[in-house]
Amino acid sequence: MAPPSTPPPDEAHRRPEGASDELVAAVGKVSEAFEWVERIRGRVFDVHQMMGRADFLFEDAADALDAAGEHEHARLLRTEVVGRNVLQGRWTFQIVEEFDDCYYEPVREAERSIRDALMEGRRHVFEAELKESRRTRGNPAHASRPDATG
């Protein structure tokens, strides 16, 4: 944690009165875990968009095979690949929705509830204290916030 001689972060990131180093670190872990879930959610959307793109490319390939006279191969793509479910009964938009409803939203609410209850809703308290302890005072590249000079 930040040494006693380190000035506190700005009010939006300052630890609540009475919050211990252990509590700030624990809530920081909750936030870090949720940040990983955010990254996972991005990957779920990546899969969604990449599968959609692949599906349209298979359709384009079927058109190209038809144009080249390869009608059976084009038919194979159209009947077995284009529009196919990615998981049993699901296209990727359904996977995105199920992930959001079943996992993402409850986890997001838990993280917010913990932060609201233990850090008075303040985000990144742990990181703000870490920044204050690591920055070089007086160096403009290490300013504490955008409106500060050192």
KEKELO-564071 format. One record per residue: x, y, z of N, C-alpha, C in turn; residue number from 0; residue in three letters. Coordinates in Angstrom, 3 decimals. Last residue first. Layout:
N
+----------+----------+----------+----------+----------+----------+----------+----------+----------+-----+-----+
!      n.u !      n.v !      n.w !     ca.u !     ca.v !     ca.w !      c.u !      c.v !      c.w !   i !  aa !
+----------+----------+----------+----------+----------+----------+----------+----------+----------+-----+-----+
!        X !        Y !        Z !        X !        Y !        Z !        X !        Y !        Z ! NUM ! Ala !
...
+----------+----------+----------+----------+----------+----------+----------+----------+----------+-----+-----+
***
This chain:
150
+----------+----------+----------+----------+----------+----------+----------+----------+----------+-----+-----+
!      n.u !      n.v !      n.w !     ca.u !     ca.v !     ca.w !      c.u !      c.v !      c.w !   i !  aa !
+----------+----------+----------+----------+----------+----------+----------+----------+----------+-----+-----+
!    2.085 !   18.100 !  -11.249 !    3.168 !   17.305 !  -10.664 !    2.709 !   16.461 !   -9.580 ! 149 ! Gly !
!   -0.183 !   19.259 !  -12.343 !    1.111 !   19.452 !  -13.020 !    2.214 !   18.589 !  -12.420 ! 148 ! Thr !
!   -3.539 !   18.128 !  -13.037 !   -2.434 !   18.399 !  -12.106 !   -1.111 !   18.509 !  -12.890 ! 147 ! Ala !
!   -5.551 !   17.257 !  -14.634 !   -5.517 !   18.692 !  -14.349 !   -4.369 !   19.086 !  -13.418 ! 146 ! Asp !
!   -5.199 !   14.431 !  -14.781 !   -5.044 !   15.274 !  -15.976 !   -4.906 !   16.763 !  -15.686 ! 145 ! Pro !
!   -3.200 !   13.496 !  -11.888 !   -4.437 !   13.505 !  -12.668 !   -4.284 !   14.469 !  -13.842 ! 144 ! Arg !
!   -0.534 !   13.377 !  -11.080 !   -1.513 !   12.551 !  -10.387 !   -2.849 !   12.457 !  -11.132 ! 143 ! Ser !
!    2.082 !   13.075 !  -13.512 !    1.089 !   13.879 !  -12.808 !    0.007 !   12.972 !  -12.216 ! 142 ! Ala !
!    4.251 !   12.082 !  -14.832 !    3.783 !   11.317 !  -13.675 !    2.739 !   12.107 !  -12.880 ! 141 ! His !
!    5.080 !   13.844 !  -16.664 !    4.619 !   12.553 !  -17.179 !    4.090 !   11.651 !  -16.080 ! 140 ! Ala !
!    6.080 !   15.909 !  -15.081 !    4.779 !   16.082 !  -15.721 !    4.225 !   14.774 !  -16.296 ! 139 ! Pro !
!    7.437 !   15.393 !  -11.985 !    7.596 !   14.970 !  -13.374 !    6.230 !   15.056 !  -14.050 ! 138 ! Asn !
!    6.679 !   15.960 !   -9.413 !    7.351 !   17.003 !  -10.162 !    7.577 !   16.645 !  -11.627 ! 137 ! Gly !
!    7.091 !   12.645 !   -8.228 !    6.531 !   13.986 !   -8.063 !    7.373 !   15.019 !   -8.793 ! 136 ! Arg !
!    6.619 !    9.775 !   -9.863 !    7.698 !   10.690 !   -9.503 !    7.117 !   12.101 !   -9.437 ! 135 ! Thr !
!    4.510 !    7.085 !   -8.618 !    4.806 !    8.198 !   -9.506 !    5.943 !    9.066 !   -8.976 ! 134 ! Arg !
!    3.889 !    5.146 !   -6.770 !    4.883 !    4.838 !   -7.800 !    5.274 !    6.034 !   -8.665 ! 133 ! Arg !
!    1.870 !    5.904 !   -5.071 !    3.110 !    5.407 !   -4.469 !    4.222 !    5.219 !   -5.495 ! 132 ! Ser !
!   -0.162 !    6.612 !   -6.809 !    0.438 !    7.648 !   -5.967 !    1.768 !    7.183 !   -5.382 ! 131 ! Glu !
!   -0.767 !    4.057 !   -7.860 !   -0.226 !    5.123 !   -8.712 !    0.477 !    6.180 !   -7.876 ! 130 ! Lys !
!   -1.828 !    2.839 !   -5.579 !   -0.613 !    2.295 !   -6.198 !    0.045 !    3.353 !   -7.082 ! 129 ! Leu !
!   -4.113 !    4.349 !   -5.264 !   -3.073 !    4.398 !   -4.231 !   -1.749 !    3.862 !   -4.770 ! 128 ! Glu !
!   -5.433 !    3.579 !   -7.603 !   -5.124 !    4.998 !   -7.381 !   -4.038 !    5.152 !   -6.319 ! 127 ! Ala !
!   -5.781 !    0.839 !   -7.200 !   -4.898 !    1.309 !   -8.270 !   -4.502 !    2.771 !   -8.074 ! 126 ! Glu !
!   -7.623 !    0.875 !   -5.045 !   -6.326 !    0.210 !   -4.914 !   -5.340 !    0.747 !   -5.944 ! 125 ! Phe !
!   -9.792 !    2.221 !   -6.246 !   -9.122 !    2.785 !   -5.065 !   -7.728 !    2.180 !   -4.913 ! 124 ! Val !
!  -11.489 !    1.755 !   -8.488 !  -10.026 !    1.736 !   -8.619 !   -9.284 !    2.394 !   -7.451 ! 123 ! His !
!  -14.374 !    3.667 !   -7.569 !  -13.697 !    2.685 !   -8.407 !  -12.193 !    2.848 !   -8.303 ! 122 ! Arg !
!  -16.650 !    3.996 !   -4.914 !  -15.448 !    4.493 !   -5.589 !  -14.760 !    3.362 !   -6.342 ! 121 ! Arg !
!  -18.747 !    3.149 !   -3.385 !  -18.942 !    3.241 !   -4.827 !  -17.720 !    3.695 !   -5.605 ! 120 ! Gly !
!  -17.695 !    2.863 !   -0.860 !  -18.610 !    3.979 !   -1.115 !  -18.780 !    4.228 !   -2.611 ! 119 ! Glu !
!  -16.460 !    0.484 !   -0.581 !  -15.623 !    1.596 !   -1.046 !  -16.454 !    2.827 !   -1.374 ! 118 ! Met !
!  -18.429 !   -1.309 !    0.284 !  -17.145 !   -1.251 !    0.993 !  -16.247 !   -0.079 !    0.602 ! 117 ! Leu !
!  -20.788 !   -1.006 !   -1.244 !  -20.866 !   -1.228 !    0.201 !  -19.548 !   -0.948 !    0.911 ! 116 ! Ala !
!  -19.862 !   -0.651 !   -3.882 !  -20.748 !    0.343 !   -3.264 !  -20.738 !    0.217 !   -1.737 ! 115 ! Asp !
!  -18.365 !   -3.003 !   -4.232 !  -17.700 !   -1.691 !   -4.310 !  -18.544 !   -0.609 !   -3.644 ! 114 ! Arg !
!  -20.419 !   -4.910 !   -3.995 !  -19.277 !   -4.933 !   -3.072 !  -18.588 !   -3.575 !   -3.055 ! 113 ! Ile !
!  -22.046 !   -4.118 !   -6.153 !  -22.585 !   -4.172 !   -4.802 !  -21.467 !   -4.140 !   -3.759 ! 112 ! Ser !
!  -20.313 !   -4.480 !   -8.341 !  -20.819 !   -3.136 !   -8.007 !  -21.344 !   -3.087 !   -6.576 ! 111 ! Arg !
!  -19.963 !   -7.269 !   -8.249 !  -18.806 !   -6.364 !   -8.136 !  -19.268 !   -4.972 !   -7.719 ! 110 ! Glu !
!  -22.636 !   -8.101 !   -8.614 !  -21.913 !   -8.453 !   -7.386 !  -20.729 !   -7.516 !   -7.172 ! 109 ! Ala !
!  -23.178 !   -7.113 !  -11.199 !  -23.947 !   -6.620 !  -10.057 !  -23.247 !   -6.930 !   -8.738 ! 108 ! Glu !
!  -21.373 !   -8.650 !  -12.687 !  -21.271 !   -7.185 !  -12.684 !  -22.004 !   -6.599 !  -11.483 ! 107 ! Arg !
!  -22.426 !  -11.184 !  -12.217 !  -21.077 !  -10.865 !  -11.740 !  -20.893 !   -9.353 !  -11.673 ! 106 ! Val !
!  -24.973 !  -10.991 !  -13.484 !  -24.868 !  -11.246 !  -12.034 !  -23.489 !  -10.907 !  -11.464 ! 105 ! Pro !
!  -24.046 !  -10.381 !  -16.208 !  -24.859 !   -9.429 !  -15.431 !  -24.819 !   -9.728 !  -13.931 ! 104 ! Glu !
!  -22.480 !  -12.749 !  -16.924 !  -21.943 !  -11.390 !  -16.909 !  -22.746 !  -10.448 !  -16.013 ! 103 ! Tyr !
!  -24.197 !  -15.146 !  -16.659 !  -22.932 !  -14.926 !  -15.951 !  -22.573 !  -13.450 !  -15.811 ! 102 ! Tyr !
!  -26.706 !  -15.181 !  -17.876 !  -26.386 !  -16.215 !  -16.901 !  -25.151 !  -15.874 !  -16.065 ! 101 ! Cys !
!  -26.783 !  -12.981 !  -19.661 !  -27.843 !  -13.191 !  -18.678 !  -27.425 !  -14.114 !  -17.540 ! 100 ! Asp !
!  -24.377 !  -13.223 !  -21.193 !  -24.731 !  -11.979 !  -20.499 !  -25.728 !  -12.234 !  -19.372 !  99 ! Asp !
!  -24.612 !  -15.859 !  -22.144 !  -23.463 !  -15.468 !  -21.313 !  -23.804 !  -14.214 !  -20.514 !  98 ! Phe !
!  -26.955 !  -15.579 !  -23.660 !  -26.946 !  -16.482 !  -22.516 !  -25.781 !  -16.168 !  -21.576 !  97 ! Glu !
!  -26.098 !  -13.734 !  -25.625 !  -27.201 !  -13.396 !  -24.725 !  -27.206 !  -14.285 !  -23.480 !  96 ! Glu !
!  -24.030 !  -15.218 !  -26.844 !  -23.765 !  -13.905 !  -26.244 !  -24.856 !  -13.565 !  -25.230 !  95 ! Val !
!  -25.533 !  -17.369 !  -27.790 !  -24.463 !  -17.617 !  -26.819 !  -24.128 !  -16.312 !  -26.093 !  94 ! Ile !
!  -27.120 !  -16.092 !  -29.620 !  -27.770 !  -16.734 !  -28.481 !  -26.751 !  -17.053 !  -27.384 !  93 ! Gln !
!  -25.270 !  -15.331 !  -31.487 !  -25.989 !  -14.267 !  -30.773 !  -26.685 !  -14.842 !  -29.544 !  92 ! Phe !
!  -24.379 !  -17.790 !  -32.534 !  -23.546 !  -17.095 !  -31.551 !  -24.270 !  -15.948 !  -30.845 !  91 ! Thr !
!  -27.054 !  -20.176 !  -32.438 !  -26.132 !  -19.325 !  -33.155 !  -25.385 !  -18.517 !  -32.105 !  90 ! Trp !
!  -27.977 !  -23.350 !  -31.199 !  -27.601 !  -21.951 !  -30.956 !  -26.708 !  -21.378 !  -32.047 !  89 ! Arg !
!  -28.449 !  -26.091 !  -31.235 !  -29.597 !  -25.186 !  -31.240 !  -29.258 !  -23.712 !  -31.121 !  88 ! Gly !
!  -25.324 !  -26.734 !  -30.049 !  -26.625 !  -27.355 !  -30.243 !  -27.758 !  -26.335 !  -30.125 !  87 ! Gln !
!  -23.328 !  -24.153 !  -31.561 !  -23.578 !  -25.112 !  -30.489 !  -24.990 !  -25.651 !  -30.715 !  86 ! Leu !
!  -23.728 !  -23.166 !  -34.112 !  -22.365 !  -23.271 !  -33.592 !  -22.344 !  -24.234 !  -32.404 !  85 ! Val !
!  -25.788 !  -24.135 !  -36.854 !  -25.646 !  -23.812 !  -35.435 !  -24.191 !  -24.011 !  -35.019 !  84 ! Asn !
!  -25.335 !  -22.847 !  -40.176 !  -25.267 !  -23.947 !  -39.215 !  -25.179 !  -23.412 !  -37.778 !  83 ! Arg !
!  -25.271 !  -21.058 !  -42.265 !  -26.400 !  -21.000 !  -41.335 !  -26.397 !  -22.071 !  -40.265 !  82 ! Gly !
!  -23.394 !  -23.150 !  -44.262 !  -24.025 !  -21.827 !  -44.169 !  -25.253 !  -21.912 !  -43.258 !  81 ! Val !
!  -23.047 !  -26.078 !  -44.081 !  -22.205 !  -25.096 !  -43.386 !  -22.923 !  -23.762 !  -43.193 !  80 ! Val !
!  -24.785 !  -27.740 !  -45.471 !  -24.113 !  -28.275 !  -44.290 !  -23.360 !  -27.224 !  -43.475 !  79 ! Glu !
!  -25.886 !  -26.368 !  -47.651 !  -26.761 !  -27.207 !  -46.822 !  -26.108 !  -27.665 !  -45.517 !  78 ! Thr !
!  -23.820 !  -24.856 !  -48.804 !  -25.096 !  -24.210 !  -48.472 !  -25.942 !  -25.048 !  -47.518 !  77 ! Arg !
!  -21.762 !  -26.770 !  -49.175 !  -21.564 !  -25.609 !  -48.282 !  -22.896 !  -25.012 !  -47.855 !  76 ! Leu !
!  -23.113 !  -28.495 !  -50.991 !  -22.598 !  -28.995 !  -49.712 !  -22.394 !  -27.841 !  -48.726 !  75 ! Leu !
!  -23.529 !  -26.770 !  -53.171 !  -24.683 !  -27.257 !  -52.416 !  -24.258 !  -27.781 !  -51.049 !  74 ! Arg !
!  -20.864 !  -26.535 !  -54.003 !  -21.592 !  -25.345 !  -53.559 !  -22.796 !  -25.750 !  -52.719 !  73 ! Ala !
!  -20.449 !  -29.146 !  -54.784 !  -19.661 !  -28.599 !  -53.673 !  -20.306 !  -27.331 !  -53.115 !  72 ! His !
!  -22.286 !  -29.279 !  -56.888 !  -22.411 !  -30.188 !  -55.743 !  -21.638 !  -29.676 !  -54.530 !  71 ! Glu !
!  -21.336 !  -27.297 !  -58.685 !  -22.649 !  -27.151 !  -58.042 !  -22.817 !  -28.069 !  -56.834 !  70 ! His !
!  -19.027 !  -25.961 !  -60.002 !  -18.945 !  -26.983 !  -58.949 !  -20.200 !  -26.935 !  -58.081 !  69 ! Glu !
!  -18.872 !  -23.866 !  -61.782 !  -19.471 !  -25.109 !  -62.240 !  -19.442 !  -26.231 !  -61.215 !  68 ! Gly !
!  -18.086 !  -21.494 !  -60.840 !  -17.026 !  -22.323 !  -61.436 !  -17.563 !  -23.673 !  -61.906 !  67 ! Ala !
!  -20.388 !  -20.599 !  -59.652 !  -19.921 !  -19.900 !  -60.854 !  -18.837 !  -20.691 !  -61.573 !  66 ! Ala !
!  -20.377 !  -22.328 !  -57.431 !  -21.443 !  -22.412 !  -58.441 !  -20.987 !  -21.788 !  -59.752 !  65 ! Asp !
!  -18.141 !  -21.281 !  -56.135 !  -18.117 !  -22.665 !  -56.616 !  -19.198 !  -22.897 !  -57.666 !  64 ! Leu !
!  -19.120 !  -18.741 !  -55.502 !  -17.954 !  -18.871 !  -56.385 !  -17.851 !  -20.291 !  -56.943 !  63 ! Ala !
!  -21.195 !  -19.426 !  -53.745 !  -21.505 !  -18.703 !  -54.990 !  -20.369 !  -18.852 !  -55.991 !  62 ! Asp !
!  -19.610 !  -20.570 !  -51.740 !  -20.599 !  -21.393 !  -52.446 !  -20.988 !  -20.732 !  -53.766 !  61 ! Ala !
!  -18.206 !  -18.296 !  -50.917 !  -17.472 !  -19.415 !  -51.523 !  -18.425 !  -20.328 !  -52.284 !  60 ! Ala !
!  -20.283 !  -16.831 !  -49.800 !  -19.580 !  -16.299 !  -50.973 !  -18.825 !  -17.410 !  -51.699 !  59 ! Asp !
!  -20.806 !  -18.592 !  -47.667 !  -21.845 !  -18.338 !  -48.669 !  -21.226 !  -17.783 !  -49.949 !  58 ! Glu !
!  -18.419 !  -18.346 !  -46.291 !  -18.788 !  -19.656 !  -46.838 !  -19.882 !  -19.501 !  -47.904 !  57 ! Phe !
!  -18.685 !  -15.649 !  -45.578 !  -17.617 !  -16.043 !  -46.504 !  -17.881 !  -17.425 !  -47.102 !  56 ! Leu !
!  -20.792 !  -15.799 !  -43.761 !  -20.990 !  -15.067 !  -45.017 !  -19.911 !  -15.412 !  -46.042 !  55 ! Phe !
!  -19.466 !  -17.309 !  -41.775 !  -20.679 !  -17.820 !  -42.403 !  -20.937 !  -17.124 !  -43.742 !  54 ! Asp !
!  -17.385 !  -15.574 !  -41.012 !  -17.065 !  -16.854 !  -41.650 !  -18.284 !  -17.409 !  -42.377 !  53 ! Ala !
!  -18.942 !  -13.547 !  -39.798 !  -18.126 !  -13.255 !  -40.989 !  -17.787 !  -14.536 !  -41.740 !  52 ! Arg !
!  -19.987 !  -14.995 !  -37.640 !  -20.874 !  -14.374 !  -38.631 !  -20.133 !  -14.078 !  -39.921 !  51 ! Gly !
!  -17.639 !  -15.629 !  -36.300 !  -18.470 !  -16.703 !  -36.862 !  -19.421 !  -16.150 !  -37.911 !  50 ! Met !
!  -16.816 !  -13.051 !  -35.566 !  -15.972 !  -13.853 !  -36.447 !  -16.761 !  -15.000 !  -37.077 !  49 ! Met !
!  -18.864 !  -12.232 !  -33.826 !  -18.632 !  -11.506 !  -35.079 !  -17.789 !  -12.311 !  -36.062 !  48 ! Gln !
!  -18.634 !  -14.225 !  -31.791 !  -19.909 !  -13.915 !  -32.447 !  -19.674 !  -13.262 !  -33.810 !  47 ! His !
!  -15.969 !  -13.941 !  -31.003 !  -16.425 !  -15.197 !  -31.591 !  -17.721 !  -14.962 !  -32.371 !  46 ! Val !
!  -16.142 !  -11.314 !  -29.944 !  -15.233 !  -11.620 !  -31.060 !  -15.685 !  -12.891 !  -31.773 !  45 ! Asp !
!  -17.913 !  -11.751 !  -27.826 !  -18.359 !  -10.934 !  -28.961 !  -17.453 !  -11.130 !  -30.170 !  44 ! Phe !
!  -16.153 !  -13.264 !  -26.292 !  -17.425 !  -13.864 !  -26.713 !  -17.988 !  -13.079 !  -27.897 !  43 ! Val !
!  -14.190 !  -11.354 !  -25.852 !  -13.854 !  -12.516 !  -26.683 !  -15.121 !  -13.221 !  -27.156 !  42 ! Arg !
!  -15.581 !   -9.630 !  -24.159 !  -15.121 !   -9.147 !  -25.461 !  -14.784 !  -10.291 !  -26.395 !  41 ! Gly !
!  -15.836 !  -11.333 !  -21.993 !  -17.043 !  -10.917 !  -22.711 !  -16.678 !  -10.372 !  -24.086 !  40 ! Arg !
!  -13.170 !  -11.403 !  -21.197 !  -13.811 !  -12.619 !  -21.687 !  -15.049 !  -12.263 !  -22.501 !  39 ! Ile !
!  -12.923 !   -8.765 !  -20.313 !  -12.107 !   -9.226 !  -21.439 !  -12.707 !  -10.491 !  -22.053 !  38 ! Arg !
!  -14.708 !   -8.866 !  -18.163 !  -14.947 !   -7.928 !  -19.270 !  -14.167 !   -8.354 !  -20.512 !  37 ! Glu !
!  -13.358 !  -10.685 !  -16.576 !  -14.654 !  -11.069 !  -17.137 !  -15.013 !  -10.141 !  -18.290 !  36 ! Val !
!  -11.197 !   -9.068 !  -15.872 !  -10.958 !  -10.268 !  -16.684 !  -12.253 !  -10.757 !  -17.309 !  35 ! Trp !
!  -12.578 !   -7.218 !  -14.316 !  -11.921 !   -6.753 !  -15.537 !  -11.591 !   -7.930 !  -16.452 !  34 ! Glu !
!  -13.271 !   -8.870 !  -12.187 !  -14.321 !   -8.406 !  -13.097 !  -13.729 !   -7.860 !  -14.392 !  33 ! Phe !
!  -10.759 !   -9.163 !  -11.006 !  -11.441 !  -10.342 !  -11.536 !  -12.524 !   -9.927 !  -12.526 !  32 ! Ala !
!  -10.359 !   -6.483 !  -10.208 !   -9.455 !   -7.107 !  -11.183 !  -10.105 !   -8.334 !  -11.813 !  31 ! Glu !
!  -12.402 !   -6.207 !   -8.307 !  -12.411 !   -5.387 !   -9.521 !  -11.525 !   -5.993 !  -10.600 !  30 ! Ser !
!  -11.492 !   -8.038 !   -6.406 !  -12.817 !   -8.214 !   -7.003 !  -12.885 !   -7.442 !   -8.323 !  29 ! Val !
!   -9.064 !   -6.841 !   -5.764 !   -9.066 !   -8.164 !   -6.397 !  -10.406 !   -8.449 !   -7.065 !  28 ! Lys !
!   -9.982 !   -4.509 !   -4.499 !   -9.201 !   -4.401 !   -5.727 !   -9.148 !   -5.720 !   -6.484 !  27 ! Gly !
!  -11.037 !   -5.646 !   -2.252 !  -11.978 !   -5.075 !   -3.215 !  -11.266 !   -4.849 !   -4.551 !  26 ! Val !
!   -8.543 !   -6.361 !   -1.100 !   -9.555 !   -7.377 !   -1.404 !  -10.560 !   -6.867 !   -2.434 !  25 ! Ala !
!   -7.264 !   -3.876 !   -0.739 !   -6.663 !   -4.892 !   -1.617 !   -7.699 !   -5.941 !   -2.019 !  24 ! Ala !
!   -9.026 !   -2.699 !    1.085 !   -8.789 !   -2.050 !   -0.209 !   -8.212 !   -3.064 !   -1.195 !  23 ! Val !
!   -8.704 !   -4.536 !    3.202 !  -10.004 !   -4.374 !    2.554 !   -9.847 !   -3.738 !    1.174 !  22 ! Leu !
!   -6.005 !   -4.173 !    3.870 !   -6.485 !   -5.496 !    3.464 !   -7.814 !   -5.396 !    2.723 !  21 ! Glu !
!   -5.958 !   -1.517 !    4.682 !   -5.181 !   -1.922 !    3.509 !   -5.693 !   -3.253 !    2.968 !  20 ! Asp !
!   -9.335 !   -0.570 !    5.690 !   -7.975 !   -1.075 !    5.923 !   -7.269 !   -1.371 !    4.601 !  19 ! Ser !
!  -11.293 !    2.240 !    6.034 !  -11.014 !    1.073 !    5.181 !   -9.554 !    0.662 !    5.351 !  18 ! Ala !
!  -11.699 !    4.586 !    7.474 !  -11.670 !    3.324 !    8.194 !  -11.400 !    2.085 !    7.344 !  17 ! Gly !
!  -13.170 !    6.318 !    4.840 !  -12.710 !    6.392 !    6.224 !  -12.795 !    5.016 !    6.858 !  16 ! Glu !
!  -12.375 !    5.000 !    1.591 !  -13.317 !    5.490 !    2.604 !  -12.684 !    5.483 !    3.995 !  15 ! Pro !
!   -9.702 !    6.138 !   -0.481 !  -10.308 !    5.073 !    0.319 !  -11.272 !    5.671 !    1.335 !  14 ! Arg !
!  -10.261 !    8.072 !   -3.409 !   -9.724 !    7.982 !   -2.049 !  -10.449 !    6.888 !   -1.267 !  13 ! Arg !
!  -11.199 !    8.684 !   -5.864 !  -10.477 !    7.420 !   -5.730 !   -9.906 !    7.207 !   -4.330 !  12 ! His !
!  -12.370 !   11.142 !   -5.737 !  -13.124 !   10.081 !   -6.412 !  -12.486 !    8.711 !   -6.235 !  11 ! Ala !
!  -10.329 !   12.758 !   -4.595 !  -11.491 !   12.340 !   -3.792 !  -12.256 !   11.178 !   -4.424 !  10 ! Glu !
!   -7.034 !   11.604 !   -5.573 !   -8.155 !   12.534 !   -5.643 !   -9.375 !   11.928 !   -4.933 !   9 ! Asp !
!   -4.921 !    9.871 !   -3.137 !   -5.459 !   10.144 !   -4.476 !   -6.567 !   11.187 !   -4.418 !   8 ! Pro !
!   -2.756 !   11.363 !   -0.625 !   -3.856 !   10.500 !   -1.048 !   -4.286 !   10.824 !   -2.483 !   7 ! Pro !
!    0.851 !   11.422 !   -0.725 !   -0.440 !   12.109 !   -0.666 !   -1.556 !   11.183 !   -1.137 !   6 ! Pro !
!    2.980 !    9.454 !    1.245 !    2.391 !    9.625 !   -0.082 !    1.058 !   10.347 !    0.043 !   5 ! Thr !
!    3.809 !    8.853 !    3.753 !    4.220 !   10.153 !    3.217 !    3.620 !   10.426 !    1.830 !   4 ! Ser !
!    2.923 !    6.231 !    4.252 !    2.240 !    7.357 !    4.886 !    2.609 !    8.714 !    4.303 !   3 ! Pro !
!    2.865 !    4.367 !    1.088 !    3.507 !    4.774 !    2.344 !    2.820 !    6.001 !    2.926 !   2 ! Pro !
!    0.236 !    2.374 !   -0.161 !    0.956 !    3.634 !   -0.232 !    1.598 !    3.958 !    1.119 !   1 ! Ala !
!    0.829 !   -1.192 !    0.000 !    0.000 !    0.000 !    0.000 !    0.871 !    1.251 !    0.000 !   0 ! Met !
+----------+----------+----------+----------+----------+----------+----------+----------+----------+-----+-----+
***
